[in-house]
Amino acid sequence: MVELVDGVAVDAVAASGVDAFLQDLAEQLRTYTYRPSALRRVKTATTPAS
């Protein structure tokens, strides 16, 4: 399973360089152009309290 952070695979970030990713993210935040991915909700089974 590929883990994604805002549409970017974690392995891709590691391969291209974490510093470059963070610099790009910082620039997007400074210029108000960052658009995060929608939150994905996952239903989980709950167990009743005993």
N, C-alpha and C positions, 0 to 999 in steps of 0.2 A: 504494500500500500504506500503510495506516495503522499507525503504530508505537504500540504500547500499552505502558504501564508500569503494572503491576498493574491492568489493566482500564480504564485511563484513557488516552484518546488524547492524544498530545503536543500536538496543536493545541488540544485542550480545556483543557489546563493553561495554555497560553500565552494563550488567550482569557480565562480566568477569573482569571488572575494567578498568577504563580509564587510570590509571597509567600504568598498564601492557601493554595496547595497545600502549601507547605512548613510553614506553621503547623499545618495540619490533620494532616499527616504527623507532625510533632513531637508533637502532642497524642496521637495514636494510639500512638506509641512510648512516651511517658511513662506512659500508662494501660494498656500491654500489650494493646491491642486491635488492633494492626496485624497483618494476615494477608496476607503476600505471595502473589503468584500462584505456582503451581507452575512449576518450571523446564521449559522446552520444549527438548527435545533434538532436534537436527537432525543426521542422518547426512550426512557429507561424503565425497566421493570422495578417496581418498588416492593419491598417485603413489609408485611404488616408488623407493627411493634408487638413484641411478646410480653 
